[in-house]
């Protein structure tokens, strides 16, 4: 078939589509006059049958992904036409042919391929953002998961929760596997993003396990059994890197839905995709994420594209790390994309404080020596804190409130969860659990205290507050509906001291900023000639005034250590503080009120990915290449005088060389050798206490004399240990050991 719009009088549907159409006939039949309710669909009045078919075709993307139904002109306008009926008119054993009363227009999907567009996807821990740059260099964001494309845009439309709701996995998979592309899956079977997130808030106790929001955590762990449950049965997910085609893969499913929202009969078809680059993940995991997005997006694109010359143009590539991409946006927003900076070196740091984690990155911005680029951005010194995120802090605060009200919780038979970094307490056996009741209770309390985290300035003011929820929180009384261990809903009043909670937040954020500073002190060795560090705050959580205050304290401390070094702090993009900073820098006021093109502390990553794409005007130079193995994530050491002492510095360890590093001398009276470890650069200060690091106990097969315990790094989170005899060499080697954050 050539690329065209053609008029057809017969449509061909696959079995899955035909069954769905039959369901539509059955629904309509119930509303018909009594004499027509028992006739077959073939005997219905022709005009009515045609109307049902039209309605079905206009709602295919509504059924699949909850997109608004197409207008009727799609089927009758000679310049439009429907992709899914542009097929061979001769049926097969797997298809059904239906004669139309009135001809419809079928359109080749190849007419809607956008060859010049590039789509960027920032796959985040808590939210995901997708955007496009077209042939006119216009950049805009996509709405994903909200469904109603005909409504006015809203503030949160473009930050799409990274969550999947599983309702009927088996029926979804049957539909998903029923054809090569654009399967007629059902939104009521699996939902994602905004719709799933709203349903989570309303879910009852039994429905809580339908929701899976740990997509990136699942990808980054091994031997960690994640279980999910739809409305009928439970499923255990395979380790992500072991997932094969056909296995239940939530990341592929999430990517499929993103693909359907991007590629449809309103927007067209895009072939070139770039993903944010999770630099700290092992190379095998990064590649698996890329492959999962490639499969999911390809499933959303009409098969005709892959049977044409366009198939060679389809690609899904890893691009730039999230903090480096944000730096590209921040440097431009704050005026550094200017000829005045071509002959200068601008040294920067990014503190990307998101909902799930915090990432650091450092680098230098300079004019490029390559004529095809305007600027180079070279970034290095990646670091971060996997447990410093806005949502994680809320779970931490919820735990602290539950602990303070443990007697009330115990008397009502209610349990709650404990964040992975927190310690238990005496008598917590019946209170701290991992049950669906405990998880639901933690989620409920998190939502009740969210106004405190997001409006902390209001809690510092003395005047009376109009908002009832904030006023109640400020008074120290918190009304919350919880579920007891028998599944019954109860109302409970909890006491909370917001000043104590703020002090705990300050302590946690200060630690994160201190870790940023120690990471900088390591990265500064690569910043030759630095006299000023420009610090860009990114991520939604960095909008909190607590972050600015923590950095002000850090900068004062750093100035005392090195008076010659200057710092400048730049507020999170998209905030009033950012606009005030731009005015200070004599930059033109940003009057853009189109949310789809607005660069914020979250969407800035996607806009940076688009600007940092291959073929753009910014040359991105990365310390860890896309095909390189990630660096080792941990400092290894011992404890002396209750302080952590580094024995093996992670910045000096290679994950691929296979080199053995001496860790300790063996004693002939013990088999036990504890290894202490931490990912935090603050370990270099020598001030980390034993309670701030983790340990792994090595137990040898024998006591050894005149030998050394050595370590071989095998991956970003893995190592082997061996015993080296001074004369015989290697005499014992362990299996691979996995360290957890």
N, C-alpha and C positions, 0 to 999 in steps of 0.2 A: 504493500500500500504506500502511495506517495504521501508527502506531507500536504494535507489539505483539510478543508471542511467539506463534508459530504452529507447529503440528505439520504436517510435510510428509512425503510418501512418495516424492518424486522430488527429486533435487538437480540443479542446472544448473551446469556448470563451463565456464570458458572454455578455449580450446585449450591454453594453457600449463599450466593446472591439470590438465586431463585427461591430458596427456602425463606429468606427474609422477605422477599416480595410476597410470597404466599401468606406470611404472617400479616402483612399490611392488608391484603385482601380480607383476611379473617377479622381484623379489627374494624375495617370499614363495613363489612357485612352486618355486624351487630346493630349498626345505626340505620340500616335500610328498612324499607317497608316490609311487613311480615311476608308478603308473597315472594320477596327476593332474598330472604335470609338463608334459604336452603339451596339456592342455585349454585352451580360451580362457577368458578371465576371465568371460565370460557363462555358461560351463558349470561353473564352480567351484561347490562347495556353497554355497547361499545364505547360511548362517550365516558361512562363512569370508569370502565376498565382503563381507558387511556389516561384519565385523571389520576388514578391510583398509580399507574406506572410513572407518570410525570413526577408525582409527589415523591415516589421512591428514589428516582434518579436525582432529584434536586436535594435530597437529604442524605446522600451516601456519606458525606463527610460529617454530617450531624450524627448519624448512627455510629460512625467509627470513632470520631474524636470530639464530638460535641460542638463542631463548628456551626455557625449559623447556616441555615438552608440557603441554597443559591436561588437567585431570582429566575422566574420562568423564562425570561429572555435567553437564558443560557441554552435552552433547547430549540428555540425558534429563530433567534437572530442569526442571519447568514454570516455574520462576522464572529460569532461565538461557537457554541457547540460543546458537547460533553465528551470527555476523554474515555470514560468507561464503556461507551457503546461504539467506539471506533475500533471495531474488531472484524475479523473474518465473519461474513454473514452465514457461512455454513457451519452448523453445529457439529458437536462430537458427542461421544458417550458421556463425557463429563460436563456437558453444557445443555442448556435448554434454549430453544428459539421461540420468540414471542412475536406474533404479527401485530403491527400497530394499526390503529384506525387512522391515525394522522401521522405523516412522516415527521421525524425529528432530525436535528442537526448533530452529527458526530464530528468530533474534532481530533485531529492527530495531536498527541501530547508534544510532538517534536516542534510544533509551532510555538510552544510556550517556553522553550528552553531559553534561559537567560545566560548566554555564554560568558558575559563579562562580569557577572556578579560574584562576589566573594562573601560567604557567610562565616561569621565567627561565633563560636560557642564557648562561653566560660562555664564549665561544668563545676559548680561549687558544692561545698559540703552541705550548706543549708539552702542555697538558692542558685539557680542557673539563669544566665542571661544569654540571649542570642541576638545578633545584629547583622546587618548587611551593608556592604558598600557596592553601589551600582556603577554603570559605565560613565556616569557623570560625576563620580567621586562623592555622591551624596550618601551619607551614612544615616541609618535609622535602625531602631530596635524592633523585634518581633514580639507580639503578644502570644503567649503560650499557655494553654491550660485554662484560660478564662472562658473560651468558647464563643462568646457573643462578640463577633467581629463588627457588628453593626452599631454597637453602643459607643458612647463617648469614652475616650481613654481615661483611666484613673491612675492615681499615683503609683500603686503597687503592681500595675499590669505587667511591667517589664522585668520585674524581679520574681522569677518563677520558682516556687518552693521545690526543692529536690526531694520529692516524695512520690511513692507509688501506692495506690490503694488496690488490693487484690480482692475481688468479689467472686469471680468464677474463672479460675486459672485454666481449667481443662477446656471450657468452651472457647476461651480466648485463644489458646494454643491451637485448637482445631481450626478456628477461622484463620489464624496467623499462618498456619502451614498449608492452607487450602489452595494457595496460588503463589506465583512467584513475586507478585508486587501488588501494592494497594489492596490488601485483603479487606474484606468487609468485616473487620473486627467490631466489637460492640463496646461502646463507652461504658455501658452498665456493668461490663465484666472486669475491666481494669481502667482505673482513672489515674491521672497524675496531677501534679502541680497545684494550682489554686483550688480546683474542685476537690481534690483529695485532701488538701490541707483543711478546707472548711469542713469536710465530712469528719476528719479526725477530731475536730473540736466538739462535734456533736455526737461522736460515737459512744455507744453504751459499752459496758464492761466487756461483753462477749465479742464485740466487734473490734476491740482495740488492736489485736494482732493482725488485722487486715492491712495495717499501714506499715510501710517500710521506708524509713527515711535515712537509713545508714548506708546508702549506696557507695559513697566514697570510702567509708570505713570498711565495708565489706571488701572492696577492691584492694585495700591496703593491708589486709591481714591474711594470714594463713592458719590452717588448723583451728579456725574459729567458727563454730557451727552457728550460723544464723538460721533461725527458723521463722517461717511466716505461715499464716493460716488464712485461707479464704473462707467463704461461707459454708464450706462442706468438709474440707480436710486440711491437714498440715503438710508442709513441705520443708525439707532441709536443703538449704542452698549448698551447692558445691563450692569449694574454694574457687575464687574468681578466676585465677589463672588456669584452673583445670576445666573450666566451662567449655564445652564444645558446642558446635552448631546443633540446635535442637534442644539443648538443656535450658532450664529456666534461668534466664539471665536478666535481672531487673534493669541493668544498665542498658542492654540492647533494647528492652521494651521502652524505657524512658527515651532513648534516642529515636526509636520508631515514632513515638508520638511527636517529638520535636520535629522530625522529618515531615509528618503529616501536616503539622501546623505551618511549616514553611513552604512545602510544595503542594499546591492545590490549584483549583481552577480559578481562584481569585488572584493569587500571587505569582503563579508560574512555577518553573522548575529550575533549581539551582544545582550546580555540579561541583563547585569548589568550596570546600569547608576547611576551616582551621580551628583547632581546639587549643585551649590553654594547656600549658605543659606542666604537669605535676612533677617538678624537678626532684623532689625527695622520694618519689616512689621508685622501686626497682624497675629496670628497663623492661622486663617481661610484663610487669603490671601496666606500665605506660602503653606498651604496644597492645596489650589486651583491651585497654580502654579505647584506644584508637580503632581497633578491629570491631569492637562492640558498637561503637557509633557508626562505623562504616556499614555494618550489616543492617542496623536499625534504620538508618537514613535511606539506604538503598531499597529497603523493603517498602518505603513510603513513596518511591518514585516509580512511575509507570514503566512496565517492562519494555515497552517500545523504545525507551531511551537506551536501554542496555543492548538492544538488538540493532542499534544504529551506530554511526560513527561517533556519536556523543559519548558512547561508553568509555572511550579512551580519555575523555576529559573529566570523568567523575573521580574525585579524590577527596579523602579525609586525612588531613595531616596534623600532626602536633606542631605547635608554633612556638609561642613565647610563654614563659612562666607568668603566673598571675601577677605577682608584684612588679615584674619588669614591664608587663603590659600596662599596668596602672601608672608606672613611672612615665611611660611615653605620653599618656594622657595628661598627667599632672604637669610635666615639663612644658607641654604646649599651652595648657590652660593658664599657667603662671608666667607666660611670656618668654620662655627660653628658646622657642622655635623662631629665632630672629637672627638676622645677619650680624647683630652685635655679639652673638655668642659663637659664631663660626670659628673664630681664632682663640677661643677660650676653652678651658676644661671646667665643666660644672660637675662637682662631685655631689652625689645624692644618696639618701637612704630612704627606703619605703617601710613603713610600719602598717601592714595590711591586716587590720583587726576586724575579722569577719564574724559571722554568726557561729561558725564551727571551730575555726582555728585562727591563729595569727601567724603570718609569714613576714619575714624580713628579707630585704634584698638591698644590695649596695652596688654602686656603679659610677660610671663617668659618662657625661654627655659632651660631645665635641663635634666640630665640623668634620665631615668625612673627606678622606683623601681620594675616595672613588667618585668619579664624576657623575655616576648615576644616582648617587645619594646626596642629600643635604647634610644629614647628621648621622653619626655613629652613636649607638648606646651600647656600652660594654658593661655587663653586669656580672657580679660575683659575690661571694660571701653569703649565699643563701642560708637562712636560718629560720627559726620560728619557735612557736609553742603550740603543740597539738591540742592543748587543753585550755588555751586562753581564747575563748570565743564568747560572743554575747549570749548565745543559748546555753553554753556550758556554765557561764557565770550565773545565769538564772537557775539552773539545776543545782548549782552549789548553794545559792541563797535559799532555795526551797529546802534543801537538806538541813541547813543551819536552823531554819524556822521549825522544821519537824523535830529536830533534836531538842530545841528549846521547849517544845510542847510534847515531849515524849510521854509524859504521864497521861495527858489527855488522849493521845493517839492510842496508847496501850489500853486505856479504859474503854475506848470505843471499838477496839479490835481492828484498828486500821494500820496498814503497813505503808512503807515508802521505799524508794530506791536510794542507793548511795552512789555518788559519782565515783568514777574509777580512781581518782587521785586522792580521795578522802579516806580517813581512817574511821574504823568503827568505834563503838563505845560500849561500856559495860551494860549488859542487859539488852543488847540490840537484836538478839536472836529472833524474836517474834516481830520486830518492827522493821528491820531492814531486809527486804526480800526482792526477788526479781520477777514476781508474779505480775499478771496483767492488772490486778487490783492495785499493786504498789506502783506500777508504771503510770496507770491512769491517775492515781492520786498526785504523783509528782507533776504530771502534765497539767493537772487542774490547778495546782498551787503556782506553777510557773506562770500561767496565764493571769492569775490574780495579782502577782507581784510585778508583772511586766511594766505597768505604769511607773513603778518606782525606778527601774533601770532606765526607761526611756524618757523620764521627766525629772531627773534627779534635782535639777535646779529648783523646781517647785517645792520640793521637800526641805530645801535649805531656807526658804523664805518663812518669815514669822507670820505674815498676814494669813487671814482665813482663805481657804481654797473652796471654790464653788463645786468642783467635780467631786461627787460623793465617794467614788472609789478611792481617789487620791486622798481625800479628807480622812476617810476611815483608816487607810494605811498609815497616814501620818499620826493618827491618834494612838496607834499601836494595837488596833483591833482588826482582825481579818476574818471575814465570814467566807467560808469555803464549803462546797459540797464535795464530800469524799465518799469512797466505797469501802465498806468494811470487808473483812476477809471471807465473809459469806456472800458477798456480792450485793449487799443492800446499800442503797444510797442514804447517807446521813449528812446532816448539817452540823458544822463544827465551828466554833470560834477559836481562832489561834491568836496568841500574842506575838507581836513582833516589834522590835526596837529598830526603827529605820536608821538611827545614828550608828548603832552597832553594825547594821548591814552595810552602811556606807563605808565604815572603817574597814570591813572585810574586803569590800570591792577595791578600795584604795590600796590595800596591801597586795592583792592579787595583780592589779594593773601595774603597780610599782615594780613588782618582780618581773613582769613581762617587759617593761621598758628598760629595766636594768639588764635583762638578758639581751635586748636589742643593743644596748651600749657595749656590752662585752663582745657581741658579735661584730660590731663596728671596729672595736680595737684590734680584732684579728684581721678584718678586711682592709684596714687602713694601710697595711703593708703594701697593698697593691694600688694605693692612691698616691702616687708620687706627686709631690708639689701641692698637696691639699692645704688650704688655709681656711676653708669654710665647708661645712656639710649642710646641704639643703635637705630637710627631713619632710617627706610628704606623708600625711596621714591618709590611709585608705580603709575601705571596708565600713559597713554601716555602724559597727560598734565604736569606731573612732570618732563618731560625732559626740560622744559623751564628754562633758567638760572634765571628767576625771582623767581622761587621756591627756588633754592639754596640760593639766596641772602636773601630772606625773612627768611629762617631758620637760616642763619648766624646772622641776627639781633635778632631773637628770642633767640638764644642760648647765645648771649652776654648779653641780658637782664636777662635771667634765671640765668646766672653765677653771675650777680650782686646781685640777690636775695638770692642765695645759692651757695657760693663758693666751698662747698664740693662736689657738684654734677657736674659730667662731662657728656658731650654729644659727640656722634660721628654720623656724617651724612653719609649715604651710597647712592650713586647715583642710579637712576632708572636702573634696569637690562636691558641688551641689548644695552647700550649706550657706546660710547668710554670712557666716564667718569667712567663707572662701571668697564671697563677693566683696566683703570689706577688705580682705587682703589684696584682691585684684585692684581695688581703688587705690590702696596704698602704693601699689606698684605702677600706678598711672596707666592701667590697662583699660581698654574699652569695656563698658558695662555689658554684661551678658543679659540681654533682654529676651532670650529664647524661652518661650513657654510651651513649646511642643515637647511633651514628655518622651516621645519616641526618638528624639534627637538630643535629649538632655544628658550631659555628661555628669555623673554623680560619683560618689565614693564607691558605689557598687558597679554601675554600668561603665565606669571608666576603664575597666579591664577589657571589655569587649571592644570599645572604641580603640584602645591601645593595640589589641590584637589585629584589628583592621589596618591601623596605621603601620604596624610592624610586620605586615604580611610580605612575602616575597614579591618583588615587583613594586613595592612602595618606595617612598623617599627616605625612609629611616633604615639604616643598616644595624641589625641586632646581632651583637657578638656575645655568645653565651659561654660561661665557664664550663657548664655541662651540656654537651651537645645532645640532640634528640636521640642519636643512636648510642650514646655513651651510657655506661652503667652509672647509677646514682652514687654519690659519695656515701661512705659509712656514716651512720647517724649518731654514733655515741662516743663519748669519752670513756675510756676504761681505766679503772684505777683501784686503789685500796683505801682503807680508812685508817688514819692515824690521828690520835687524840680527838676522836669523834668528828674529824673533818675529812672530806673527800680529797684524795691526792691523786692527780693524774699520773698514770704510768704509760698509757698509750693515747696520744693526742689524735682525735679523729681527723684533723686536717692533715696529718702526716701518714694516714693509712690509705692503702690502695685496695679497691675491691676486686681487682682483676689480676694482679701480678702473682698471687699465690705465695708471697713472701711470708716467712715466719718471723714473728716479733717476740723477743724475750719479755715475759711478764713477771716471772718470779723464779727464785731458786727453790728447788725442791728440798724438803726436809725429810730425813729418814724416819721421822716419828709421826707423820700425818699423811692422810690421803685427801684431806679437805682443804680447798683453796677458794675462798669466796672472791668473786669478781664484782666490783661495784661499777655502776654505769649510769650515765645521764646524757641526754641530748643537749643540755643547756650550756651555752657559752659562758655563763656565769661560773661554771666549774673552774675556769682559768683564773678566777680571783683567789682561789684557795679558801674561800669562806663558806662553801656549801657544807652543811651538816649531814651526818649520816642519815637522818630522817628525810632528807631532801633528795636522796638518790635511791636507786634500786639495786638489788644484788642478785647474782646468780651463783649458786654454789657448785663448784667443780669437785667431783668426787672421783679420784683416780682409782684404777684397778689395784694398785699396789703402792707401798711406800717406796720412794726412790731416793738414792743417794748419788751425789756427784752428777746431778741432772738439772735441767731447766724446764719450767713450764712455759711453753710458747703458744702464741696465738696467730692464727691465719684468718684474715678477713675474707669472707666468701660472697658477701653481698651487702646491701645497705643496712640490713638488720641481722645479719648472720655471721657466724664465725665457727671455726673448729679449734680445738686445743690439742696440743701434743706434748709428749715428754721427750726431751732430747738428752741423751746420754753423751757426756763429753767425749767418750771414745767410740761408742757404737752408733751415734747419731740418733735419728728418729726411732724410738722403740715403742711408742704408743700414739695413736691418733683417734680422736673422738668422731662421733657422728656430727652433723651440722647442728649448731645451737641457734635457736631463734630468740632474739631479745625483743621485748615488748616496750612500747613507749610508757 
